[in-house]
Structure formats: structure tokens, C-alpha cells
């Protein structure tokens, strides 16, 4: 029997149901690098004092007179604490029934959510997207831009007195020669964190940043021509029948969609198709998320978590509002997964970012731009 991922019985609201999932493992390889899309590090042995310096980071809080207070450095010994802080915040949001990757779309009121942006206009990635989305909603920030204290000061801005930064995560690797002659160098991984401030927390910078440029959006009924042109560039099979289900068939590498007139509008069709397309990125010849051996409830829920995160991220780039599952059973299973593994949300966000990257590399955005990057940039 063919393995199907993302099987949906579509109601009037087209809420997809029943997915299959998997576990994910990543290893670091290659030269020293630092990445925002957090993946699972491979810790080979304890870091010595010289290596630990690679993980040091300055955390700052705004004080009077523009003076900064240095907080304790973060070393690899606090990796679990860093992951735990992120996990606890997301578990709290899930417990309240408000996954932080959904709330930006709810707040957008039918518009398109924006990815959190660096001062230079480059989007944040991986778990940092979820972290900053959550913080923006909690504090009521409307600006998508985030930057460090020093970055704000370098542009002539001043973080207001009493404002506290939001912790974001960076993963790094360092390569060291093996102590055993003839063996290959060993790659070590580390997590570090630093704090950033939203543009709404900073005085003197509003004029330097401009709003997001208009992007193509999905409207009308049925399958939007721009959406279908984008989808064809992915080389994923697509079929339709009278069955009221949307799912990705792993064995055949085909996404099944109900008839176009089954959907209430083009935006709904696009959101469901995007969700199933994220599942399709996990095929063996693409990102190989081991979809075909995902039968347990835990693997099932984990893949659905990747699909939700991925469709939220990709939707922000493409201007497509995702369609989220309102099944309480998923929220319960996600809480269970995150409580049992403090790195689970980081790994899921990394897999979602990889899926988003694959889509952008293959098809670009709806306007045909190859990079598929977020339009807002610093104007000077």
C-alpha cells in the first residue's frame, strides 16, 4: 500500500488531517561556519577553555546614558539551558493553544505575515523565525526589523532605556586537528546566543527603513496561474479527483488535491497545496526526511510540525497564507515531543528551513525571482 503523508479530509474550512512523520538527524561537516538555521550539533567531547571562547557572547540591556551592561558569557556548557529556554516558551504557547508560527498570520488579518528581518533586510532563519514571531506578537511590535545594540548604535539609533532584548540562537562549528596521527580533523559544534531589539524599541531609525514592497498574492477562485507556474518548476507530481482529501503520496511522488471548485477560494487552495508541497520536500531524492518509515504517532506528529513550520516560513516569502490544522491532538503530541527532547523544536525548525530553502532554490517566488528573498531592505 502506498505511503501517504498529509492525508486530509477537507471540511468547509479545509482543515487538513492525519499526517505521517519522521525523525531527523544532522551532522556538522566542513570548515568553520556560523548558521542561523539551527541543527543538531554532534558533540565529540567537552570543550576546553580555548575552544569555549568561540561560544562566548555578549548580552546587553539598555541603561541610562547609552551605557551597556555586560551579562555573563554563554559557553557550550549552557547549550541545554539555551535550548530549554526556547522550548519552554514554545511549550507554553502550545499549551495555550497558540502556536507562535500561526499567530503572525492571525494578526495579519488576512494579509501576509513578514519574516523577521535583520538590519540589512536579510530574513532570520530556522528557530529564530519562531522566536522572533512569538516575541513580536507578545509585545505588539509591528516592525519586522531586529538588530543588536551595536548595530542600532552604528546606524545612529538608541535603544530606549529599560528595553530588554530578545535572545536569538546561532550555531557554529570549528574544525580541529585530531590528536591521533593520520586521522581526519574533527568538527565540533556549539550553540551561542545573543540579544536583538525590535525597531519599535529603538529611537532614531524609523526614517532609515522603508516598508515591505508589494508581493504577488493569491486571489480569485481555483488554482491561481502564478501559483501553478511556480509549482511546475518543482518537478513534483500533481493529480486531482473527487475525493475530499489532500495528501502527498511518497511512493509515487505525487500530491493529490481535490477538484479546484471544492475550495472556497484560490487562497485556500494555495495554502493547502503549499502544506503538501512541504511534505514533498522530504522525499528520498530531495531532503530525505525518511517519510516512508514514519508510522509511529511521534514521527507522524513531528513531520506535521515540520510541514506547519515550513509552510509558515515559505508562505511569508511567497505571499501565501498557510492552512493550519486545528486538531487538538496535534498540539498535545507536539507538547509531548518538545518536553521529551529539548532540541526537538530546533531540529524541526531546521528541517522546515531546509524545505523552504529547497523550494526557493528550485522555483523562486511567485513573481519568478530566483532567490525568493523578502522585499524589505534597508534604504540607505
N, C-alpha and C positions, 0 to 999 in steps of 0.2 A: 504494500500500500504506500502510496506517495506520502512523503512527509510534508505537511503544510504548516507554514508559520504565519501567524497573524490572521487566523481564521476569524471571520466576523459574521455575526447575524445582525444585519443592519436594521435598526428601528427607525422611527420617524426622525430621530436626531442623528442617526448613523453613528452610533457608538460602537466601535469595533470590540469584539470579544475574543477570548481564547487564543493565546499565542503560545509558541514554543520558545525555549530559551537555552542558554549555554553558559559556560564559564569561560573566562578569558585569562590568558597568561601572556605577559610581555617580558622580554629580556632587553637590557640595555646593551648595545654594541656600538663600537665606533669611537671617535675622538671626543674630547671634552665638549660638551654642549649643555645648554640650558633650554628647557622647553616649558611652555605653559600648559600643554595638554598633558595632564599628569597620568603616568602609567605606573605599573607596579615595579618598584626597584628590586634588584637582586642584590641582597646584602651579603657579601662574601666573608667579611669579618669585621670586627669593631674598628672604627676609625681611630687613628692615632691623632695626637694633638695637632700635627702639621696639616693633616688632611681635613680635620674638622674645621679649619679656618675657611675652607671652601663653602661651608654651610652657614657661616655667620651672617647675620642680617641685622640691620638697624630698624627698630620700630620707634616711631615718633608720635608724639601727641602735641598739638599746638598749644603754646603757652603765651603769656603776655610778652610783648616786645619782639615777637617773631622768634624767640629762643626755642630750641628743640631739646627735649629730654630724651636721653638715650636709655632705652629699655634693655634688659638682659639679652645677650646674643642667643640665637637659636642654633643648636647643633643637631647632629643626627640623632643624638640620644633623646631628642624631643619629637622625633618623627611620629611616634604613636600619638602624642599629645596634639600635634598639628592635625593629623587625620581625624582624631577623635573630636576635636572642636568642630570641624566641618560636618562630620557625621551626626553629631548631637543636634546641631542646628537644623539639619535637613530632616532628621527623625522627628523633631519637634513639629516642623511644618507638616510632615506627612500625618502625624498623629492628629493634627487639627484639620486634616482633610484638604490641605492647600499645598500641593507640590510646588516648590518655588520656580520650576521651569514652566508652569502653567499660568501663574499669576500675572506675568507681564502681558500675556495675551488677553487675559480678562480685563486688566487695567487699560489696555489699548482701546477697548470699546468697539471692537470690530475692525480696528486698524491693524497695522503691522508692528509687532514688537521690534525693538532695536537691540542688537547685540551690544554689550558693554564695550566701550572703546577706550584705547589708550589716548594719551595726549596727541599722538601723531595720527590718530584715526584708524590704527590697526585694531581689529577686534581682539578682545581677550578670547581664550580658548579653554576647552575642556571644563574641568570643575570650576574654574574661575568664572565662567559664564553663569553657572548656577548660583555661586556665592554672591556675585555682584547683583544679579537679578533679584535675589532674595533681599539683599540689603536695600536696594533701591525702592522696592515695594514697601518694606517695613518702615523706612524713613520718609517716604514720599518724594524721593528725588525724581526729577523729570529729565535731567540731562543725562545723556549716555556716556559722557566722558569721565574717566577716572585717571588720577595721576598721583605720584608720590609727592611728599612735601617739597623735596628739592626740585622736582620738575615744575611744580607750581611756582616756586620762587624764581626759577630761571626764566620763566615767562612773564615775570612781573606781578604774579598773583600772591595773595596772602591767605593761608588757611585761617579761618576765623578762630578766635580764642575759644577753647573748650571743645572744639570739634575733635572727634575721635575717628581715626582711620579704620578701614576695613581690611582684614587680613586676606591676602591672596597667596597662592602657593606657586612655587617654582620648583621644577625637578631639574637636577643637574647630574652629570656623570663626569668622572675623571678616570683616566687610564694610567695605571702604574705598572712598572715592570715587575715581573714575577721574581721572587727570591730564588726560585729554582732555575738553574741554567737550562736553556733550551725551551722552556715553556713560554707560551704566548702571554703578552701583557694582560693584566686583569682589569676589567672595567668595574668600577664601583659607582653606586648610585646614592644620591642623597636628596632629601627634601629640605627646602628652606621656605621661609615666609617673609613677607614684608607688607607694609600697610599702604593703602592708597586712599585718596579722598575724592569724593564726587565733586564735579564742577559746582554743584549747588552749595558746597561747603567752603568755597573759595571766593574771595573778593578780588575784583580787578581783572578777570579773564573773560567775561562774557563777550566782549567785542571781538575777541580773537578767534572765536569759534562760531561756525555757522551751522544751521540746522541741516538735517538729512535731505539729500536730494530725492526727488520723486523716483519711485521704482515702479516697474510694471506690477499690476495687481490683477487678481483673478476676479472676473465678474461674469454676469450673464448666466446661462444655463448650460448643463452638459460639460463636455471636455473643452477647455479653453485651447485655441490653436497654439498659443505661445507655450502653454504647458506641455502639449503633446509633442511639439517640436523639441522641447527640452528633453522630454522623456526618451524620444527616439535616439538621442545621442548617447544614451546609457547602454544600449545593446542588452536590454532586459526584455524578455517576452511579456506580452500583454494580451489577455483574452477577456471576453465578456460573455455572460449567459444570463438566463433569467433567474438564477439562484441569488438570493439576497445575502450574499457573503462576499467579503473582500479578504483575500489571503495571498500569501506568497508560497508557491509550490517549489520546495527546494529541489526535489528530484528532477523536475522539468525546467527549472529556472524560469518560471512564468508567474506573473502576478495576475490573479483573477479579480476582475471587478464586475459588479452588477451593471445592468444597462445604464446608460447615461441619464435616461429620463427617470430612473429610480431615485436620483439625488435631487434635493430641493433646489440646489443652485450650483454654479460652477465652482464656487469657493469650497463647498462641501466635498465635491468630487476631488478637487485638487488636494485637500487636506488628507483624505483617506488614501489617495494614491501615493502621496509623499510618505505616509507612515509605512505602507507596504514596501515602498522603494528602499527605505532604510533597512528593513528586513533583508531585502535582496542583496544589499551590500555585503552581507555575511556569508554569501555563497562560497564554496571551496575555492573557486578560481578568482575570487575577489579578495575579501578580507578574511575569509575562512574563520568564522566565529563558531564553527562546529555545530551548525544548526541541525544537522541530520541525526545527532545523537542526543538531542535535548528532549528528554521525556519526563524528568522529574519536575515537581512543582517549582522548585527553586530555580532550576535552569530556565524553565518556562517564564517565570516572572522576571528573571534577570534580562533575558532577551527583550522582553516587553519594555523594561526600564531603558535599555539602550535605544529602542525604537522611539520611545517618548522623548528622551533627551535629544536624540538625533533629529527628529522631525521638528522639535522646537528650535534647535540651532539652525538647521537648514531652512526652515520656514522664515526665520528672521532675515536670512540672506536673500531668499527668493521672493519674499513678499507673499508667502502662502500661509494662511492661518491653519495650524495643525488641528486635527480632530483627536481629542484625548478621551481615553477610556474612563468612564465614571463608575467602574466596578470597585466596590469597597474591598473585595477580596485581593485585588492587586495591591492596594495601599497596605493592607495587612501583611502581605507577603514581602513587600519591599521593606517595611519596617523590620521584619524578621531577618531579612538578608543583611541589612545595614547594621543591626545590633550584633549579629554573629561575626561580622568581618568589618573592622573599622576602615578598611581600604576599599570596600565594595563600591561605594559611590564614586570614588576616584577612578576605579577601573571601568565602571560603566560609562562615566563621562568621557574617559579617554577613548573607549570604543565608539561612542557616539560621535566624538570629534573626528575620529578616523573615517567613519562613514560619511560624515559631512564633507570632509576633505576629498574623499573619493568622488563623490557626486560633483563637486565643484571642478575637480580636475578633468572629469570626463565630459561634463556638459556645460559648465559655466552657469550663468544666471539666466533668467527668462528673456533678457534682452540680448543674449548671445555673447556677453562679455566673458572671456575665458577664465578670468581669475575669480569671478563671482564675489568680489570684495564689497564690504559695506560702503555705501557712498560717502558718509560724513567724513571729512578730513579737516585738519587744522588749516585755517585760511591764510596763515602767514608763515 
